[in-house]
Amino acid sequence: MARIVRHNDESVRDGYISNGGKEVKLFTSALKALQCNNRIVMAQRKHLGDFLRGRIIGRLECRCTQLEVSEELGIAQSVISRL
């Protein structure tokens, strides 16, 4: 999995990802999208109500995959995997 790191001689706002030991610079739009996605995932994780959690667990008990449930309910798969 790629992780965002900082490069010493670039400004703090320039993001890089580590990919197989090599640092690859992210375009500003890609960096913003990645940061936005992280905020959405965290917001979804914090605000799942009891009813929605029950729906997710019910779908998982019916042998639906996490990916199927995430696509059906519009929730990130990583949020579902943490339940």
N, C-alpha and C positions, 0 to 999 in steps of 0.2 A: 504494500500500500504506500502511496506517495504521501510525503509529509511536507508541509511548508517550512522552509528554513530561510534565514536571512544571509545575504552575501555581504562580506566585509566592505567592499569598495563601491557598493551601490547604495542608493538611498533606502531608508527604512521601508518605504512604501513599495519597493520593487520586490515581488515575491518570486521564489524559486521552489521547485519541487525536486525531491531527491528520487531519482528513478534508476534503480539498478546501480547505485554507487555514483551516478553522474548527476550533477545539478542542471536542471533544465529551467530556463526562465519562463515564467507564465506571462502571458499578455495581461494587461490591466483588466480587460473585460473578463478573462477567465478567472483571475484572482478574485475579482468582485463576485462573480457567480459562485465560486467555491465558498467564499465567506458567507454569502447570502444563504446558500444551501445549508451550511452548518448552523446558522441561526434558526432556520426553519425547522431543522431536525430537532434542535434543542427545545424550541417552542412547542412543537408537537409532543415531545416527550413529557413536558411539564404539564400540559393541558389536556391529557386524555382523561375523559370522565369515566365514571364507573360503567355507564351503559356501553360506551364505545369499547372499553376494555373487555366487557362481557361478549360483545359481538366478535372481537378479534379472537378471544380464547375459544369461543364456540366454533368459529371457522377452522381454527387450528385443530380442535378436537374432531372435526369432521374430515380430517386428513387433507385439508387444503395446505399448500405450501405457503411459507411466509411471503414469497414473491406474489403469489396469486392474491393473498389477502391484502397486501400493500397496494397492488394495482386496483383491486376492487374498491377499497375504502379511501384511496388517495393519501395513504400514509407511507412514509419512508420505511423500507424493509428493516433498516437498522433499528428503528423505534420498536417495531414488532418483535424483533429478536430479543429485545431487552425485557420483555414482559415475563 
